[in-house]
C-alpha cells in the first residue's frame, strides 16, 4: 500500500475514533474491518498501552489494528532532558494519538493531535508500545491476502465519511 493510502486510512480511522464515547481506560485497541465502501472498528482490548499482552491477537477478519490513547504533551528542556512529568509542565497541552498498524509488513501510521494544532501524520515509529502492537498484529490468525489488499486499493474505494470532529475539550477522559 502506498504512503498516501496509509495516511488516508489513519486519518479516517482517527476521525472515527474521536467520534466514539470516551473510555475510562487510558488506551484501547480496535480491529479494522472492511464493510462495503467503508470500515468498522471492533474493540478488543483496553487498559494501559504499555500492558498490551504479548499473546493478544486481533479479531478475525481485520485488515489492521488501532491504538487510541490520549494524555499530556510538553516540550523537552533546552538540553533535551525531562525534569517534569508532562502533566505538571507549565506549557503542557492535551494530546490524542491514533496509531494504525496494517498490512503484511505491519506498517505503522500515527495521527497526533495537540490542542489547537492540525493533526500530524507520522510513519516509522519506534518504541515499546509499537513493538507490542506489532506483536499483536503478528499474532493474527488470518494474514492480509491479495484479495483484502486489493479491496483496500480498489479505484473509488472509500474509507467512509468521517464524522464532524469534536472540539478538543469534548473528549477529555480525565487522564
Secondary structure, DSSP 8 states (H G I E B T S, - for coil): --HHHHHHHHHHHHHHHHTS---SSSEEEEEEEEETTEEEEEEEEEE-GGG--TT----TT-SEEEEEEEEEE----TTS---S-GGG-TT-EEEEEEEEEETTTTEEEEEEEETTS--EEEES--SHHHHHHHHHHHT-SS---HHHHHHHHSTT-----------GGG-----
